[in-house]
Amino acid sequence: MLTLTENASTIVKDIAAQQGGVESTGLRISAEDPQQGLMVTAAQQPHPGDQTVEAHGAVVYLDPPASEQLEDQILDASVDEAGRVQFALAPQA
């Protein structure tokens, strides 16, 4: 199952808070179109069939293709000098 670093959890929680959503608000990662890669969007709740990953108070929803693709990955995140969020994936040890 996808895991999140503490940095990623903090940034996911910050993004969710900016959305002004409910407690279940988090990020949704989808891989519906393989040509576009992974899509990351804010979501107030999972779509039917989504897997829910919770870590350090952060919530991430994965559609079935993304769940399969990210099963053995670690999600990390950082914010660059311009304030843009950068996500990175690494294999779990």
All heavy atoms as an XYZ file, in Angstrom:
680
protein
N       0.840     -1.175      0.000
C       0.000      0.000      0.000
C       0.890      1.245      0.000
O       1.949      1.262      0.617
C      -0.894      0.006      1.242
C      -1.746      1.239      1.321
S      -2.675      1.476      2.863
C      -3.617     -0.006      2.958
N       0.470      2.281     -0.700
C       1.186      3.547     -0.728
C       1.374      4.066      0.697
O       0.467      3.983      1.519
C       0.386      4.577     -1.536
C       0.964      6.001     -1.582
C       2.211      6.034     -2.455
C      -0.076      6.978     -2.096
N       2.570      4.571      0.982
C       2.811      5.230      2.258
C       3.205      6.680      1.988
O       3.654      7.022      0.883
C       3.911      4.524      3.072
O       5.125      4.515      2.304
C       3.523      3.090      3.405
N       3.043      7.520      2.995
C       3.353      8.939      2.876
C       4.446      9.303      3.865
O       4.432      8.820      5.000
C       2.126      9.803      3.179
C       1.086      9.985      2.092
C       0.318      8.713      1.851
C       0.144     11.100      2.459
N       5.363     10.152      3.437
C       6.341     10.686      4.377
C       5.632     11.722      5.252
O       4.515     12.169      4.943
C       7.514     11.364      3.649
O       7.017     12.507      2.941
C       8.219     10.406      2.700
N       6.290     12.119      6.308
C       5.716     13.146      7.174
C       5.546     14.458      6.406
O       4.543     15.160      6.572
C       6.596     13.337      8.408
C       5.868     14.035      9.532
C       6.611     13.941     10.845
O       7.197     12.885     11.142
O       6.586     14.947     11.577
N       6.521     14.798      5.546
C       6.412     16.014      4.725
C       5.186     15.947      3.817
O       4.441     16.920      3.697
C       7.658     16.207      3.853
C       8.828     16.768      4.612
O       8.685     17.283      5.714
N      10.001     16.655      4.031
N       4.994     14.812      3.159
C       3.841     14.661      2.272
C       2.542     14.781      3.056
O       1.601     15.450      2.607
C       3.901     13.321      1.542
N       2.484     14.175      4.218
C       1.271     14.250      5.041
C       0.957     15.687      5.415
O      -0.196     16.127      5.332
C       1.435     13.407      6.307
O       1.584     12.051      5.980
N       1.971     16.439      5.813
C       1.768     17.839      6.193
C       1.251     18.649      5.014
O       0.298     19.431      5.148
C       3.091     18.442      6.716
O       3.495     17.706      7.872
C       2.928     19.907      7.074
N       1.838     18.458      3.846
C       1.420     19.216      2.663
C       0.023     18.808      2.222
O      -0.796     19.663      1.865
C       2.466     19.065      1.536
C       3.748     19.821      1.951
C       1.926     19.555      0.195
C       4.933     19.611      1.047
N      -0.306     17.526      2.282
C      -1.652     17.069      1.930
C      -2.672     17.700      2.874
O      -3.721     18.185      2.443
C      -1.750     15.528      1.951
C      -3.202     15.068      1.872
C      -0.938     14.938      0.800
N      -2.368     17.725      4.169
C      -3.284     18.349      5.140
C      -3.441     19.836      4.853
O      -4.554     20.370      4.943
C      -2.796     18.136      6.570
C      -2.956     16.707      7.052
C      -2.658     16.554      8.516
C      -1.188     16.797      8.811
N      -0.811     16.479     10.199
N      -2.353     20.518      4.503
C      -2.426     21.948      4.178
C      -3.301     22.191      2.957
O      -4.119     23.113      2.940
C      -1.029     22.526      3.942
C      -0.209     22.644      5.210
O      -0.769     22.524      6.326
O       1.024     22.859      5.091
N      -3.133     21.377      1.925
C      -3.951     21.515      0.711
C      -5.420     21.279      1.044
O      -6.297     22.019      0.601
C      -3.464     20.562     -0.396
C      -2.079     20.997     -0.900
C      -4.467     20.500     -1.554
C      -1.403     19.990     -1.812
N      -5.703     20.262      1.835
C      -7.082     19.956      2.222
C      -7.684     21.126      3.002
O      -8.841     21.507      2.772
C      -7.124     18.671      3.044
N      -6.912     21.707      3.908
C      -7.404     22.836      4.703
C      -7.709     24.041      3.810
O      -8.687     24.753      4.032
C      -6.391     23.206      5.775
N      -6.898     24.261      2.787
C      -7.115     25.374      1.868
C      -8.404     25.194      1.067
O      -8.997     26.174      0.617
C      -5.936     25.523      0.906
C      -4.678     26.008      1.576
C      -3.468     25.954      0.638
O      -3.602     25.768     -0.564
N      -2.287     26.106      1.206
N      -8.819     23.944      0.900
C     -10.057     23.665      0.160
C     -11.288     23.977      1.005
O     -12.398     24.006      0.491
C     -10.099     22.207     -0.306
C      -8.989     21.829     -1.261
C      -9.022     22.644     -2.527
O     -10.061     22.799     -3.158
N      -7.876     23.200     -2.898
N     -11.077     24.153      2.310
C     -12.187     24.465      3.197
C     -13.185     23.331      3.317
O     -14.347     23.548      3.636
N     -12.731     22.142      3.065
C     -13.632     20.992      3.061
C     -13.839     20.386      4.437
O     -13.380     20.902      5.450
N     -14.496     19.291      4.430
C     -14.785     18.557      5.647
C     -13.565     17.727      6.036
O     -12.550     17.710      5.340
C     -16.019     17.648      5.439
C     -17.277     18.486      5.256
C     -15.839     16.738      4.266
N     -13.679     17.020      7.142
C     -12.556     16.228      7.660
C     -12.055     15.199      6.655
O     -10.884     14.854      6.649
C     -12.993     15.529      8.949
C     -11.881     14.853      9.688
C     -12.342     14.310     11.023
O     -12.908     15.075     11.803
O     -12.142     13.102     11.242
N     -12.929     14.726      5.779
C     -12.536     13.699      4.808
C     -11.828     14.277      3.584
O     -11.399     13.531      2.711
C     -13.764     12.904      4.358
O     -14.678     13.760      3.693
N     -11.687     15.606      3.494
C     -11.036     16.216      2.338
C      -9.568     15.829      2.289
O      -8.877     15.828      3.299
C     -11.172     17.754      2.364
O     -12.555     18.092      2.338
C     -10.485     18.390      1.171
N      -9.118     15.462      1.105
C      -7.726     15.093      0.918
C      -7.355     15.228     -0.542
O      -7.951     16.012     -1.273
N      -6.378     14.452     -0.950
C      -5.973     14.434     -2.351
C      -6.445     13.144     -2.993
O      -6.504     12.104     -2.344
C      -4.457     14.518     -2.482
C      -3.802     15.834     -2.118
C      -2.314     15.778     -2.422
C      -4.434     17.001     -2.848
N      -6.747     13.219     -4.280
C      -7.100     12.018     -5.040
C      -6.070     11.862     -6.146
O      -5.802     12.797     -6.904
C      -8.495     12.131     -5.639
C      -8.896     10.874     -6.403
C     -10.383     10.892     -6.756
N     -10.792      9.590     -7.249
C     -10.827      9.266     -8.544
N     -10.505     10.129     -9.471
N     -11.211      8.045     -8.905
N      -5.482     10.680     -6.203
C      -4.527     10.358     -7.260
C      -5.206      9.372     -8.186
O      -5.693      8.332     -7.749
C      -3.230      9.765     -6.677
C      -2.588     10.744     -5.694
C      -2.259      9.423     -7.815
C      -1.374     10.195     -4.977
N      -5.236      9.735     -9.473
C      -5.879      8.852    -10.444
C      -4.935      8.592    -11.610
O      -4.078      9.402    -11.928
C      -7.198      9.453    -10.940
O      -6.973     10.699    -11.561
N      -5.116      7.426    -12.209
C      -4.314      7.021    -13.368
C      -5.243      6.538    -14.467
O      -4.984      5.542    -15.120
C      -3.333      5.931    -12.955
N      -6.355      7.256    -14.643
C      -7.372      6.830    -15.600
C      -6.882      6.880    -17.039
O      -7.299      6.097    -17.865
C      -8.631      7.685    -15.421
C      -9.273      7.455    -14.063
C     -10.312      8.505    -13.712
O     -10.539      9.421    -14.516
O     -10.872      8.390    -12.621
N      -5.986      7.835    -17.349
C      -5.453      7.955    -18.701
C      -3.941      7.729    -18.643
O      -3.197      8.631    -18.279
C      -5.766      9.340    -19.272
C      -5.310      9.478    -20.717
O      -4.610      8.581    -21.232
O      -5.653     10.511    -21.331
N      -3.475      6.519    -18.983
C      -2.051      6.210    -18.878
C      -1.156      7.169    -19.660
O      -0.013      7.384    -19.293
C      -1.939      4.792    -19.426
C      -3.318      4.234    -19.396
C      -4.254      5.396    -19.486
N      -1.675      7.775    -20.729
C      -0.879      8.697    -21.533
C      -0.580      9.995    -20.784
O       0.405     10.656    -21.068
C      -1.610      9.005    -22.832
C      -1.916      7.768    -23.628
C      -1.439      7.884    -25.052
O      -1.166      8.946    -25.540
N      -1.336      6.747    -25.712
N      -1.438     10.358    -19.821
C      -1.236     11.594    -19.066
C      -0.492     11.354    -17.755
O      -0.158     12.300    -17.067
C      -2.582     12.260    -18.763
C      -3.244     12.845    -19.972
C      -4.455     13.686    -19.595
O      -4.790     13.854    -18.441
N      -5.110     14.224    -20.603
N      -0.252     10.119    -17.399
C       0.399      9.823    -16.127
C      -0.575      9.975    -14.971
O      -1.783      9.892    -15.144
N      -0.034     10.221    -13.802
C      -0.867     10.355    -12.606
C      -1.421     11.769    -12.499
O      -0.710     12.744    -12.733
C      -0.049     10.035    -11.355
C       0.471      8.601    -11.257
C       1.452      8.477    -10.104
C      -0.680      7.629    -11.086
N      -2.682     11.866    -12.135
C      -3.330     13.158    -11.921
C      -3.590     13.309    -10.427
O      -4.087     12.378     -9.778
C      -4.665     13.219    -12.673
C      -4.542     13.019    -14.170
S      -3.676     14.349    -15.011
C      -4.829     15.669    -14.776
N      -3.262     14.468     -9.872
C      -3.472     14.746     -8.448
C      -4.447     15.910     -8.339
O      -4.205     16.984     -8.893
C      -2.148     15.100     -7.743
C      -2.380     15.397     -6.275
C      -1.136     13.976     -7.910
N      -5.554     15.689     -7.628
C      -6.561     16.725     -7.426
C      -7.037     16.685     -5.978
O      -6.908     15.663     -5.304
C      -7.777     16.509     -8.350
O      -8.310     15.199     -8.128
C      -7.402     16.652     -9.817
N      -7.602     17.782     -5.524
C      -8.223     17.806     -4.196
C      -9.583     17.117     -4.309
O     -10.259     17.217     -5.340
C      -8.390     19.233     -3.714
N      -9.961     16.401     -3.258
C     -11.247     15.699     -3.263
C     -11.822     15.690     -1.852
O     -11.093     15.479     -0.883
C     -11.070     14.265     -3.755
N     -13.131     15.923     -1.756
C     -13.774     15.920     -0.447
C     -14.129     14.518      0.024
O     -14.350     14.308      1.209
C     -15.024     16.792     -0.457
C     -14.687     18.265     -0.543
C     -15.886     19.146     -0.271
O     -17.000     18.678     -0.125
N     -15.648     20.434     -0.203
N     -14.170     13.582     -0.915
C     -14.496     12.201     -0.561
C     -14.012     11.282     -1.676
O     -13.740     11.736     -2.777
C     -15.996     12.028     -0.350
C     -16.827     12.370     -1.563
C     -18.310     12.421     -1.244
O     -18.703     12.479     -0.084
N     -19.136     12.380     -2.257
N     -13.902      9.995     -1.388
C     -13.439      9.073     -2.431
C     -14.523      8.837     -3.480
O     -15.710      8.996     -3.214
C     -13.157      7.784     -1.655
C     -14.057      7.855     -0.468
C     -14.151      9.319     -0.124
N     -14.093      8.480     -4.665
C     -15.010      8.020     -5.696
C     -15.273      6.540     -5.438
O     -14.478      5.871     -4.767
C     -14.388      8.187     -7.076
C     -14.236      9.616     -7.502
N     -14.160      9.985     -8.816
C     -14.141     10.774     -6.803
C     -14.033     11.297     -8.905
N     -14.011     11.789     -7.695
N     -16.367      5.999     -5.967
C     -16.618      4.560     -5.779
C     -15.425      3.738     -6.276
O     -14.896      3.987     -7.358
C     -17.857      4.306     -6.638
C     -18.544      5.636     -6.705
C     -17.436      6.668     -6.706
N     -14.972      2.795     -5.463
C     -13.859      1.926     -5.819
C     -12.497      2.444     -5.405
O     -11.506      1.732     -5.513
N     -12.415      3.698     -4.933
C     -11.137      4.256     -4.514
C     -10.632      3.591     -3.238
O     -11.424      3.226     -2.373
C     -11.248      5.764     -4.237
C     -11.253      6.613     -5.489
O     -11.149      6.049     -6.600
O     -11.367      7.848     -5.349
N      -9.311      3.479     -3.136
C      -8.671      3.030     -1.907
C      -8.340      4.283     -1.096
O      -7.907      5.291     -1.649
C      -7.387      2.264     -2.217
C      -6.634      1.832     -0.976
C      -5.295      1.186     -1.310
O      -4.607      1.610     -2.233
N      -4.941      0.172     -0.563
N      -8.539      4.233      0.211
C      -8.232      5.356      1.085
C      -6.960      5.060      1.856
O      -6.836      4.011      2.482
C      -9.394      5.618      2.076
O     -10.584      5.894      1.332
C      -9.077      6.800      2.983
N      -6.006      6.001      1.798
C      -4.759      5.894      2.547
C      -4.742      7.052      3.534
O      -4.915      8.208      3.141
C      -3.533      5.981      1.606
C      -2.242      5.970      2.399
C      -3.562      4.867      0.579
N      -4.558      6.742      4.810
C      -4.477      7.774      5.836
C      -3.128      7.666      6.527
O      -2.695      6.571      6.873
C      -5.601      7.612      6.847
C      -6.979      7.822      6.245
C      -8.088      7.745      7.269
O      -7.944      8.363      8.343
O      -9.081      7.059      6.989
N      -2.462      8.828      6.695
C      -1.167      8.851      7.358
C      -0.965     10.198      8.039
O      -1.119     11.238      7.397
C      -0.049      8.608      6.341
N      -0.660     10.174      9.311
C      -0.367     11.396     10.069
C      -1.494     12.426      9.931
O      -1.233     13.624      9.873
C       0.962     12.016      9.628
C       2.110     11.062      9.600
N       2.755     10.614     10.738
C       2.726     10.452      8.560
C       3.717      9.786     10.400
N       3.721      9.658      9.082
N      -2.739     11.969      9.831
C      -3.878     12.873      9.718
C      -4.208     13.310      8.305
O      -5.161     14.049      8.089
N      -3.424     12.878      7.321
C      -3.678     13.220      5.925
C      -4.450     12.089      5.253
O      -4.298     10.924      5.607
C      -2.361     13.450      5.187
N      -5.274     12.464      4.274
C      -6.081     11.483      3.546
C      -5.748     11.569      2.053
O      -5.744     12.654      1.477
C      -7.588     11.741      3.747
C      -8.420     10.717      2.988
C      -7.947     11.731      5.215
N      -5.466     10.398      1.451
C      -5.220     10.312      0.012
C      -6.120      9.210     -0.535
O      -6.196      8.120      0.032
C      -3.738      9.984     -0.296
C      -3.527      9.780     -1.795
C      -2.827     11.086      0.226
N      -6.825      9.522     -1.618
C      -7.672      8.552     -2.299
C      -6.972      8.115     -3.579
O      -6.425      8.944     -4.308
C      -9.036      9.157     -2.631
C      -9.753      9.714     -1.427
C     -10.002     11.071     -1.304
C     -10.175      8.873     -0.398
C     -10.655     11.587     -0.189
C     -10.828      9.376      0.718
C     -11.070     10.729      0.814
O     -11.706     11.227      1.915
N      -7.003      6.821     -3.849
C      -6.373      6.270     -5.050
C      -7.420      5.533     -5.875
O      -8.107      4.647     -5.353
C      -5.269      5.274     -4.668
C      -4.159      5.792     -3.752
C      -3.295      4.643     -3.274
C      -3.323      6.827     -4.470
N      -7.526      5.888     -7.159
C      -8.419      5.109     -8.009
C      -7.770      3.739     -8.229
O      -6.584      3.557     -7.936
C      -8.774      5.841     -9.303
C      -7.683      5.863    -10.357
O      -6.544      5.424    -10.084
O      -7.966      6.341    -11.472
N      -8.524      2.728     -8.683
C      -7.953      1.383     -8.799
C      -6.657      1.292     -9.612
O      -5.698      0.661     -9.153
C      -9.095      0.562     -9.412
C     -10.328      1.236     -8.892
C      -9.983      2.712     -8.914
N      -6.544      1.948    -10.794
C      -5.260      1.851    -11.502
C      -4.106      2.494    -10.728
O      -2.993      1.966    -10.699
C      -5.514      2.595    -12.817
C      -6.993      2.585    -13.006
C      -7.564      2.614    -11.618
N      -4.349      3.631    -10.086
C      -3.298      4.291     -9.308
C      -2.934      3.453     -8.088
O      -1.761      3.340     -7.728
C      -3.736      5.687     -8.875
N      -3.926      2.848     -7.464
C      -3.677      2.000     -6.299
C      -2.739      0.855     -6.656
O      -1.782      0.566     -5.927
C      -5.002      1.459     -5.759
O      -4.779      0.581     -4.690
N      -2.992      0.247     -7.802
C      -2.138     -0.848     -8.260
C      -0.734     -0.348     -8.609
O       0.269     -0.949     -8.244
C      -2.780     -1.527     -9.471
C      -2.034     -2.745     -9.950
C      -2.743     -3.415    -11.113
O      -3.974     -3.573    -11.054
O      -2.052     -3.777    -12.079
N      -0.669      0.782     -9.292
C       0.606      1.339     -9.738
C       1.463      1.815     -8.555
O       2.691      1.737     -8.603
C       0.324      2.507    -10.687
C       1.538      3.078    -11.357
C       1.146      4.141    -12.387
O       0.001      4.259    -12.804
N       2.110      4.930    -12.795
N       0.825      2.296     -7.489
C       1.554      2.891     -6.360
C       1.639      1.981     -5.146
O       2.061      2.408     -4.076
C       0.888      4.217     -5.961
C       0.810      5.266     -7.062
C       0.038      6.486     -6.585
C       2.191      5.650     -7.541
N       1.265      0.722     -5.321
C       1.171     -0.225     -4.212
C       2.441     -0.300     -3.366
O       2.379     -0.409     -2.149
C       0.825     -1.605     -4.767
C       0.694     -2.663     -3.724
C       0.295     -3.996     -4.332
O       0.586     -4.249     -5.511
O      -0.313     -4.777     -3.598
N       3.613     -0.211     -3.984
C       4.867     -0.370     -3.252
C       5.703      0.912     -3.268
O       6.917      0.873     -3.260
C       5.674     -1.527     -3.834
C       6.021     -1.311     -5.308
O       5.490     -0.352     -5.924
O       6.824     -2.089     -5.849
N       5.015      2.059     -3.279
C       5.701      3.346     -3.379
C       5.541      4.179     -2.102
O       4.621      3.967     -1.315
C       5.149      4.151     -4.563
C       5.347      3.493     -5.911
C       6.790      3.502     -6.340
O       7.423      4.536     -6.435
N       7.327      2.311     -6.589
N       6.460      5.135     -1.946
C       6.399      6.123     -0.871
C       6.193      7.473     -1.544
O       6.927      7.831     -2.468
C       7.712      6.152     -0.061
C       7.963      4.800      0.597
C       7.675      7.271      0.989
C       9.350      4.669      1.203
N       5.197      8.230     -1.080
C       4.934      9.559     -1.607
C       5.611     10.587     -0.711
O       5.402     10.600      0.503
C       3.424      9.827     -1.654
C       2.990     11.210     -2.167
C       3.329     11.355     -3.650
C       1.508     11.417     -1.939
N       6.434     11.428     -1.313
C       7.069     12.527     -0.598
C       6.625     13.817     -1.275
O       6.141     13.804     -2.412
C       8.594     12.390     -0.643
C       9.291     13.305      0.354
O       8.614     13.859      1.256
O      10.519     13.467      0.250
N       6.783     14.928     -0.588
C       6.387     16.214     -1.155
C       7.244     17.316     -0.560
O       7.764     17.192      0.548
C       4.912     16.480     -0.875
N       7.366     18.375     -1.331
C       8.085     19.562     -0.871
C       7.468     20.767     -1.553
O       6.702     20.637     -2.505
C       9.576     19.452     -1.181
O       9.771     19.362     -2.579
N       7.818     21.954     -1.065
C       7.355     23.200     -1.657
C       8.594     23.954     -2.137
O       9.534     24.145     -1.370
C       6.565     24.040     -0.634
C       6.105     25.351     -1.252
C       5.376     23.260     -0.091
N       8.593     24.359     -3.416
C       9.765     25.065     -3.949
C       9.715     26.552     -3.583
O       8.771     27.016     -2.923
C       9.912     24.838     -5.456
C       8.821     25.489     -6.297
O       8.064     26.342     -5.782
O       8.722     25.143     -7.491
N      10.728     27.299     -4.003
C      10.854     28.717     -3.653
C       9.661     29.539     -4.133
O       9.328     30.564     -3.546
C      12.144     29.311     -4.235
C      13.414     28.657     -3.748
C      13.765     27.402     -4.540
O      13.369     27.267     -5.723
O      14.413     26.523     -3.958
N       9.017     29.112     -5.212
C       7.878     29.835     -5.769
C       6.559     29.415     -5.120
O       5.498     29.903     -5.503
C       7.810     29.614     -7.276
N       6.618     28.488     -4.155
C       5.409     28.048     -3.477
C       4.668     26.927     -4.173
O       3.548     26.593     -3.797
N       5.302     26.317     -5.181
C       4.672     25.201     -5.895
C       4.985     23.896     -5.182
O       6.121     23.660     -4.776
C       5.164     25.135     -7.338
C       4.704     26.302     -8.189
C       5.187     26.130     -9.606
N       6.649     26.074     -9.632
C       7.426     27.000    -10.164
N       6.906     28.041    -10.745
N       8.744     26.873    -10.130
N       3.980     23.057     -5.081
C       4.151     21.750     -4.452
C       4.755     20.782     -5.462
O       4.301     20.708     -6.602
C       2.804     21.200     -3.932
C       2.958     19.794     -3.390
C       2.225     22.130     -2.867
N       5.771     20.062     -5.024
C       6.415     19.043     -5.855
C       6.217     17.691     -5.171
O       6.600     17.543     -4.005
C       7.919     19.336     -5.963
C       8.247     20.696     -6.534
C       8.009     20.756     -8.024
O       8.275     19.804     -8.742
N       7.507     21.887     -8.486
N       5.614     16.749     -5.872
C       5.449     15.396     -5.348
C       6.516     14.508     -5.964
O       6.897     14.682     -7.125
C       4.056     14.842     -5.670
C       2.961     15.501     -4.890
C       2.146     16.443     -5.478
C       2.742     15.178     -3.557
C       1.124     17.054     -4.775
C       1.731     15.782     -2.842
C       0.914     16.724     -3.445
N       6.969     13.535     -5.182
C       7.955     12.572     -5.675
C       7.600     11.196     -5.149
O       7.080     11.053     -4.041
C       9.357     12.957     -5.204
N       7.878     10.189     -5.961
C       7.637      8.797     -5.576
C       8.969      8.069     -5.492
O       9.875      8.320     -6.282
C       6.750      8.098     -6.608
C       5.309      8.589     -6.663
C       4.628      8.070     -7.921
C       4.552      8.141     -5.422
N       9.054      7.148     -4.540
C      10.241      6.308     -4.392
C       9.769      4.931     -3.985
O       8.741      4.782     -3.324
C      11.181      6.875     -3.332
N      10.506      3.885     -4.366
C      10.116      2.536     -3.963
C      10.273      2.355     -2.450
O      11.186      2.919     -1.845
C      11.084      1.619     -4.706
C      11.993      2.484     -5.489
C      11.675      3.914     -5.207
N       9.371      1.565     -1.885
C       9.491      1.223     -0.469
C      10.676      0.282     -0.307
O      10.932     -0.544     -1.158
C       8.217      0.558      0.042
C       7.030      1.494      0.058
C       5.756      0.799      0.515
O       5.776     -0.327      0.979
N       4.630      1.483      0.361
N      11.375      0.429      0.810
C      12.551     -0.410      1.055
C      12.152     -1.828      1.400
O      11.129     -2.127      1.858
C      13.381      0.173      2.176
